[in-house]
Amino acid sequence: MKKLSCLLVILINFNLILITEKVFSYTTDSSSLISMSLDQLMDIKVDTLMRVDNSYFETPSAVYVITSEDIRRSGMSTIPELLRMVPGINMTRLDGNTWAINIRGIAYKFAMNLLVMIDGRTLYSPLNNAVNWDIVDTMLPDIERIEVLRGPGSSLWGSNSANGIINIVTKKPSETKGGLIFAETGDGDIKNQYGMRYGAGRDNFNIRFYAKKRDLDNHHYPIISEQNHTSTKYHFSPLSESFDSGTLSTAGFKGDWKPSDKSAITLQGDIYSGEYNNIRTFSTAYSHNINDVSGYNMLLKWNNEFSDKSKTMLQLYFDYTYREDAIFLDERSIYDIDFQHTLLLPRNRLNWGLGYRYAVDNTDHYNNKFGFAVDPAKRYDDVASFFLHDEFFLIKDKLTLSGGAKFEHNDYTGFEYQPNIKLSFMPDNNQNFWLSFSRTLSIPSRSGSDAYLDLSGYSSSMCKMLGGVKDPKLGCIILVSDKDMDAARVNSYEAGYKRKLWNKLFFDAAFFYDEYSRNKETMHVNYVSGIETNIRYNPFDNWKLEFSYSYTEAMGEPKIYDATSSIPRNIFKMRSLLDINKNTELDVFLSYVDKAYEKNTLKTYDPYWRLDLRLGYLVSKNLEVSLIGTNLLDDSHTENPSDLQKALTTVDRAYLVRTVWNF
């Protein structure tokens, strides 16, 4: 079956090369980075920070935008891997199907201070307030942009966004008419990936459908985890059964209807199913597990414009997720409603809104090998919220003061508020100085509040010896959570500067200092501070360069588990996009990640360089073939983890052939 699947992808690639009919092509999108001046790039609209459209340059925050052309020319095949190019991102590939991603913080699998959305639908799991990146997937050619806000966004978006927000925005159906087929086959990372999208419509109604399947390759090199002389050394034979491969099948649709020039309605939905292999380690024990994942969602959004100065948005969505692994079964249903109203007044822009979320989390029929459970097994939670945000134009087009707060009530910590204030000064059209203060929080997760270790099968004497307690209902247990846990609070101070020079050079710098209140779920961090810089330079019309550097300093609580040393201090990234001629493209991504270590275990992780190359050839206007190599500087390397429950695997050198055909 595996040979047949691989042969099918190769045949698809070969046949697509032979087809050269004249049709619409996303590869010649007029918004592509290579054909875009820096001025045009700075005018890209982003709405993550203010929940209203602002230009990239005028946004008073550390914002980075991955455009559709960036995605096409990156050579990356998954959404998590695309985030490698973002300045300030701390990212770790834990194994073949698991990523740990955070901004200005620890790259922990259960990083709870990062909010991720796709078209306004949040993607985190209330079980652990984290994002399961292995199910974050869609057709990459259908993504319009990925907005990355480095820094807090809680005053508008609510809890669990203290470190930043990643907002994935897909294209309008009217921009994806016709068909698209893509196929990828490779070795070392993506084994096979293929999909199809078709869009149609006319006048005021457009719709598209898509379906895709992704097979992740097995990172089958030996796993060796070495500590000091008191530790255990793990080794798994490369000849053993695949242990970190995985497969995911996804399908969905998106439709837009414009009943009038002032109103637009969007209906979209997705369904997915897959399974992933991994190995979990606890002390000296390990287990090979298969994670089953499935789910579906539906979103309805209505945008209405009463006038040029008054706009509303109403959004409703339902999201069902089923996930079963060695520790927990995570089955949940989320119902969410969000309303906002934007008013443009003579000297200010007022934005306010209401939100309500209802979640049903069911772990009734868990069956795991390590005895973890939650009580109650089935829980109903809701969050009600209100936000108010105002921008005051103190000096038109030069000095803007903005501020506001989000007020929430949740079932874990009760009433909470999260304020923010920003000042932006633009002495001319080429400079932007900004300052910001935010008070943000992360509410406890389901596992942080309700989890325990089930020892009910042990005798009373054994229970006592193991440090357990007798619960009248549950029997012998060891509590690994705190029902009285407070929300983790973060005070964030930021300053930034943006500068355009000669229509060829753009410079962006952000300074930050985040002060944490101690909380078990924030890994006992005291503070995180640093600087992030980004430079874009267009020496010629056919050549674009980008450089970024980030420095991070962190301090944790001594005498308690401290993972802050696992944050690499120095991260450098460089991108080059070169049009050799009208049909040939050569793209380079180079990055350096500093060494890191864990104070508690004395484990050290070496620094590493990563080099990715993409050679793209436009066979015709509608057909593109790319040869891609990733991690080309060495056979393999490990990326420093902070997830104590996952065995290490290596990130290997990988090769990929990608073919995209539009019809």
LINTAMO-V793524 format. One record per residue. N is the residue number from 1. SS is DSSP state (H for helix, E for strand, - for the rest). NEAR is the number of other C-alpha atoms within 8 Angstrom. Layout:
n = [N & N]
ss = [SS & SS]
near = [NEAR & NEAR]
//
This chain:
n = [1 & 2 & 3 & 4 & 5 & 6 & 7 & 8 & 9 & 10 & 11 & 12 & 13 & 14 & 15 & 16 & 17 & 18 & 19 & 20 & 21 & 22 & 23 & 24 & 25 & 26 & 27 & 28 & 29 & 30 & 31 & 32 & 33 & 34 & 35 & 36 & 37 & 38 & 39 & 40 & 41 & 42 & 43 & 44 & 45 & 46 & 47 & 48 & 49 & 50 & 51 & 52 & 53 & 54 & 55 & 56 & 57 & 58 & 59 & 60 & 61 & 62 & 63 & 64 & 65 & 66 & 67 & 68 & 69 & 70 & 71 & 72 & 73 & 74 & 75 & 76 & 77 & 78 & 79 & 80 & 81 & 82 & 83 & 84 & 85 & 86 & 87 & 88 & 89 & 90 & 91 & 92 & 93 & 94 & 95 & 96 & 97 & 98 & 99 & 100 & 101 & 102 & 103 & 104 & 105 & 106 & 107 & 108 & 109 & 110 & 111 & 112 & 113 & 114 & 115 & 116 & 117 & 118 & 119 & 120 & 121 & 122 & 123 & 124 & 125 & 126 & 127 & 128 & 129 & 130 & 131 & 132 & 133 & 134 & 135 & 136 & 137 & 138 & 139 & 140 & 141 & 142 & 143 & 144 & 145 & 146 & 147 & 148 & 149 & 150 & 151 & 152 & 153 & 154 & 155 & 156 & 157 & 158 & 159 & 160 & 161 & 162 & 163 & 164 & 165 & 166 & 167 & 168 & 169 & 170 & 171 & 172 & 173 & 174 & 175 & 176 & 177 & 178 & 179 & 180 & 181 & 182 & 183 & 184 & 185 & 186 & 187 & 188 & 189 & 190 & 191 & 192 & 193 & 194 & 195 & 196 & 197 & 198 & 199 & 200 & 201 & 202 & 203 & 204 & 205 & 206 & 207 & 208 & 209 & 210 & 211 & 212 & 213 & 214 & 215 & 216 & 217 & 218 & 219 & 220 & 221 & 222 & 223 & 224 & 225 & 226 & 227 & 228 & 229 & 230 & 231 & 232 & 233 & 234 & 235 & 236 & 237 & 238 & 239 & 240 & 241 & 242 & 243 & 244 & 245 & 246 & 247 & 248 & 249 & 250 & 251 & 252 & 253 & 254 & 255 & 256 & 257 & 258 & 259 & 260 & 261 & 262 & 263 & 264 & 265 & 266 & 267 & 268 & 269 & 270 & 271 & 272 & 273 & 274 & 275 & 276 & 277 & 278 & 279 & 280 & 281 & 282 & 283 & 284 & 285 & 286 & 287 & 288 & 289 & 290 & 291 & 292 & 293 & 294 & 295 & 296 & 297 & 298 & 299 & 300 & 301 & 302 & 303 & 304 & 305 & 306 & 307 & 308 & 309 & 310 & 311 & 312 & 313 & 314 & 315 & 316 & 317 & 318 & 319 & 320 & 321 & 322 & 323 & 324 & 325 & 326 & 327 & 328 & 329 & 330 & 331 & 332 & 333 & 334 & 335 & 336 & 337 & 338 & 339 & 340 & 341 & 342 & 343 & 344 & 345 & 346 & 347 & 348 & 349 & 350 & 351 & 352 & 353 & 354 & 355 & 356 & 357 & 358 & 359 & 360 & 361 & 362 & 363 & 364 & 365 & 366 & 367 & 368 & 369 & 370 & 371 & 372 & 373 & 374 & 375 & 376 & 377 & 378 & 379 & 380 & 381 & 382 & 383 & 384 & 385 & 386 & 387 & 388 & 389 & 390 & 391 & 392 & 393 & 394 & 395 & 396 & 397 & 398 & 399 & 400 & 401 & 402 & 403 & 404 & 405 & 406 & 407 & 408 & 409 & 410 & 411 & 412 & 413 & 414 & 415 & 416 & 417 & 418 & 419 & 420 & 421 & 422 & 423 & 424 & 425 & 426 & 427 & 428 & 429 & 430 & 431 & 432 & 433 & 434 & 435 & 436 & 437 & 438 & 439 & 440 & 441 & 442 & 443 & 444 & 445 & 446 & 447 & 448 & 449 & 450 & 451 & 452 & 453 & 454 & 455 & 456 & 457 & 458 & 459 & 460 & 461 & 462 & 463 & 464 & 465 & 466 & 467 & 468 & 469 & 470 & 471 & 472 & 473 & 474 & 475 & 476 & 477 & 478 & 479 & 480 & 481 & 482 & 483 & 484 & 485 & 486 & 487 & 488 & 489 & 490 & 491 & 492 & 493 & 494 & 495 & 496 & 497 & 498 & 499 & 500 & 501 & 502 & 503 & 504 & 505 & 506 & 507 & 508 & 509 & 510 & 511 & 512 & 513 & 514 & 515 & 516 & 517 & 518 & 519 & 520 & 521 & 522 & 523 & 524 & 525 & 526 & 527 & 528 & 529 & 530 & 531 & 532 & 533 & 534 & 535 & 536 & 537 & 538 & 539 & 540 & 541 & 542 & 543 & 544 & 545 & 546 & 547 & 548 & 549 & 550 & 551 & 552 & 553 & 554 & 555 & 556 & 557 & 558 & 559 & 560 & 561 & 562 & 563 & 564 & 565 & 566 & 567 & 568 & 569 & 570 & 571 & 572 & 573 & 574 & 575 & 576 & 577 & 578 & 579 & 580 & 581 & 582 & 583 & 584 & 585 & 586 & 587 & 588 & 589 & 590 & 591 & 592 & 593 & 594 & 595 & 596 & 597 & 598 & 599 & 600 & 601 & 602 & 603 & 604 & 605 & 606 & 607 & 608 & 609 & 610 & 611 & 612 & 613 & 614 & 615 & 616 & 617 & 618 & 619 & 620 & 621 & 622 & 623 & 624 & 625 & 626 & 627 & 628 & 629 & 630 & 631 & 632 & 633 & 634 & 635 & 636 & 637 & 638 & 639 & 640 & 641 & 642 & 643 & 644 & 645 & 646 & 647 & 648 & 649 & 650 & 651 & 652 & 653 & 654 & 655 & 656 & 657 & 658 & 659 & 660 & 661 & 662 & 663]
ss = [- & H & H & H & H & H & H & H & H & H & H & H & H & H & H & H & H & H & - & - & - & - & - & - & - & H & H & H & - & - & - & - & H & H & H & - & - & H & H & H & H & H & - & - & E & E & - & - & - & - & - & - & - & E & E & - & - & - & - & - & - & E & E & E & E & E & E & H & H & H & H & H & H & H & - & - & - & - & H & H & H & H & H & H & H & - & - & - & E & E & E & E & E & E & E & - & - & E & E & E & E & E & E & - & - & - & - & - & - & - & - & - & - & E & E & E & E & E & - & - & E & E & - & E & E & - & - & - & - & E & E & - & H & H & H & - & - & - & - & H & H & H & E & E & E & E & E & E & E & E & - & - & - & H & H & H & H & - & - & - & - & - & - & E & E & E & E & E & E & E & - & - & H & H & H & - & - & E & E & E & E & E & E & E & E & E & E & - & - & E & E & E & E & E & E & E & E & E & E & E & E & E & - & - & E & E & E & E & E & E & E & E & E & E & E & E & - & - & - & - & - & - & - & - & E & - & - & - & - & - & - & - & - & E & - & - & - & - & - & - & - & - & - & - & - & E & E & E & E & E & E & E & E & E & E & E & E & E & E & E & - & - & E & E & E & E & E & E & E & E & E & E & E & E & E & E & E & E & E & E & E & E & - & - & E & E & E & E & E & E & E & E & E & E & E & E & E & E & E & E & E & E & E & E & E & E & E & - & - & E & E & E & E & E & E & E & E & E & E & E & E & E & E & E & - & - & - & - & E & E & E & E & E & E & E & E & E & E & E & E & E & E & E & E & - & - & - & E & E & E & E & E & E & E & E & E & E & E & E & E & E & E & - & - & - & - & - & - & - & - & - & E & E & E & - & - & - & E & E & E & E & E & E & E & E & E & E & E & E & E & E & E & E & E & E & - & - & - & E & E & E & E & E & E & E & E & E & E & E & E & - & - & - & E & E & E & E & E & E & E & E & E & E & E & E & - & - & - & - & - & E & E & E & E & E & E & E & E & E & E & E & E & - & - & - & H & H & H & H & H & E & E & E & E & - & - & - & - & - & H & H & H & H & H & H & - & - & - & E & E & E & - & - & - & E & E & E & E & E & - & - & - & - & - & - & - & - & E & E & E & E & E & E & E & E & E & E & E & E & E & E & - & - & - & E & E & E & E & E & E & E & E & E & E & E & E & - & - & - & H & H & H & - & - & E & E & E & E & E & E & E & E & E & E & E & E & E & E & E & E & - & - & E & E & E & E & E & E & E & E & E & E & E & E & E & E & - & - & - & - & - & - & - & H & H & H & - & - & - & E & E & E & E & E & E & E & E & E & E & - & - & - & - & E & E & E & E & E & E & E & E & E & E & - & - & E & E & E & - & - & - & - & E & E & E & - & - & E & E & E & E & E & E & E & E & E & E & E & E & E & - & - & E & E & E & E & E & E & E & E & - & - & - & - & - & E & E & - & - & - & - & - & - & - & - & E & - & - & - & - & E & E & - & E & E & E & E & E & E & E & E & E & -]
near = [4 & 5 & 6 & 7 & 9 & 11 & 8 & 8 & 14 & 9 & 8 & 9 & 12 & 8 & 8 & 11 & 11 & 6 & 7 & 9 & 6 & 8 & 8 & 9 & 12 & 8 & 9 & 7 & 8 & 5 & 7 & 12 & 10 & 11 & 9 & 9 & 9 & 11 & 7 & 8 & 10 & 9 & 9 & 8 & 8 & 11 & 9 & 10 & 11 & 8 & 7 & 9 & 8 & 10 & 11 & 13 & 8 & 7 & 9 & 12 & 11 & 10 & 10 & 10 & 9 & 10 & 11 & 11 & 12 & 10 & 13 & 10 & 9 & 10 & 11 & 8 & 8 & 8 & 10 & 9 & 8 & 11 & 8 & 8 & 7 & 9 & 12 & 11 & 11 & 13 & 10 & 11 & 11 & 14 & 14 & 15 & 12 & 9 & 13 & 14 & 13 & 15 & 14 & 13 & 10 & 13 & 15 & 11 & 11 & 9 & 15 & 12 & 11 & 15 & 12 & 12 & 12 & 11 & 8 & 6 & 8 & 8 & 11 & 10 & 9 & 8 & 10 & 11 & 14 & 13 & 11 & 9 & 8 & 8 & 8 & 8 & 8 & 7 & 10 & 10 & 9 & 9 & 12 & 10 & 11 & 12 & 15 & 12 & 15 & 14 & 13 & 13 & 14 & 15 & 14 & 14 & 8 & 12 & 10 & 13 & 18 & 15 & 13 & 15 & 17 & 12 & 13 & 12 & 11 & 10 & 9 & 7 & 14 & 11 & 6 & 13 & 11 & 10 & 11 & 11 & 11 & 11 & 14 & 15 & 14 & 12 & 10 & 12 & 13 & 15 & 14 & 14 & 13 & 12 & 12 & 11 & 12 & 12 & 14 & 12 & 10 & 6 & 5 & 9 & 10 & 14 & 13 & 14 & 11 & 12 & 11 & 13 & 11 & 12 & 12 & 13 & 13 & 12 & 16 & 10 & 8 & 9 & 12 & 9 & 10 & 9 & 11 & 8 & 4 & 5 & 7 & 9 & 8 & 9 & 8 & 8 & 8 & 7 & 5 & 6 & 4 & 9 & 12 & 15 & 15 & 14 & 11 & 12 & 11 & 13 & 11 & 11 & 11 & 12 & 12 & 15 & 10 & 10 & 8 & 6 & 6 & 7 & 11 & 13 & 12 & 12 & 11 & 11 & 11 & 11 & 11 & 13 & 11 & 11 & 11 & 12 & 14 & 12 & 12 & 12 & 12 & 7 & 5 & 7 & 6 & 8 & 7 & 9 & 11 & 10 & 12 & 12 & 13 & 11 & 11 & 11 & 11 & 11 & 13 & 11 & 11 & 11 & 11 & 10 & 10 & 9 & 6 & 7 & 9 & 11 & 13 & 12 & 12 & 11 & 11 & 11 & 12 & 11 & 11 & 11 & 12 & 12 & 11 & 10 & 11 & 12 & 10 & 12 & 12 & 12 & 11 & 11 & 11 & 11 & 11 & 11 & 11 & 12 & 11 & 11 & 11 & 13 & 10 & 10 & 8 & 4 & 7 & 10 & 11 & 12 & 11 & 11 & 11 & 11 & 12 & 11 & 11 & 11 & 11 & 11 & 12 & 10 & 13 & 6 & 5 & 8 & 7 & 10 & 6 & 6 & 9 & 11 & 13 & 10 & 8 & 6 & 9 & 10 & 8 & 8 & 9 & 10 & 12 & 11 & 12 & 11 & 13 & 12 & 12 & 11 & 11 & 10 & 11 & 9 & 7 & 7 & 7 & 11 & 12 & 14 & 12 & 11 & 11 & 13 & 13 & 16 & 11 & 13 & 11 & 11 & 8 & 7 & 12 & 8 & 8 & 8 & 8 & 14 & 13 & 12 & 11 & 12 & 12 & 13 & 10 & 12 & 7 & 7 & 5 & 9 & 11 & 15 & 12 & 13 & 12 & 13 & 11 & 13 & 11 & 17 & 14 & 13 & 11 & 14 & 10 & 11 & 10 & 13 & 12 & 12 & 14 & 13 & 11 & 11 & 12 & 9 & 5 & 8 & 7 & 7 & 6 & 8 & 15 & 9 & 7 & 6 & 7 & 12 & 10 & 9 & 8 & 5 & 4 & 9 & 10 & 15 & 15 & 11 & 9 & 8 & 10 & 9 & 8 & 5 & 9 & 8 & 10 & 14 & 10 & 12 & 11 & 15 & 11 & 11 & 11 & 14 & 11 & 13 & 10 & 11 & 8 & 5 & 9 & 12 & 12 & 13 & 11 & 11 & 12 & 12 & 11 & 11 & 11 & 11 & 10 & 11 & 9 & 9 & 11 & 6 & 9 & 10 & 10 & 13 & 16 & 12 & 11 & 14 & 12 & 11 & 11 & 13 & 12 & 12 & 11 & 12 & 10 & 11 & 8 & 6 & 8 & 10 & 12 & 14 & 12 & 11 & 11 & 12 & 13 & 14 & 10 & 13 & 8 & 12 & 10 & 12 & 10 & 6 & 4 & 6 & 9 & 14 & 14 & 12 & 12 & 12 & 13 & 12 & 11 & 11 & 13 & 11 & 13 & 12 & 11 & 11 & 14 & 10 & 12 & 9 & 6 & 5 & 9 & 11 & 13 & 12 & 13 & 12 & 14 & 11 & 11 & 12 & 11 & 11 & 11 & 14 & 11 & 13 & 9 & 7 & 7 & 9 & 10 & 8 & 10 & 7 & 9 & 9 & 9 & 12 & 12 & 13 & 12 & 15 & 11 & 11 & 10 & 11 & 11 & 8 & 12 & 17 & 16 & 14 & 13 & 11 & 11 & 13 & 13 & 11 & 14 & 11 & 8 & 8 & 8 & 9 & 9 & 9 & 10 & 9 & 13 & 10 & 7 & 7 & 7 & 9 & 12 & 11 & 13 & 12 & 13 & 12 & 13 & 12 & 12 & 12 & 11 & 13 & 14 & 12 & 12 & 13 & 11]
//
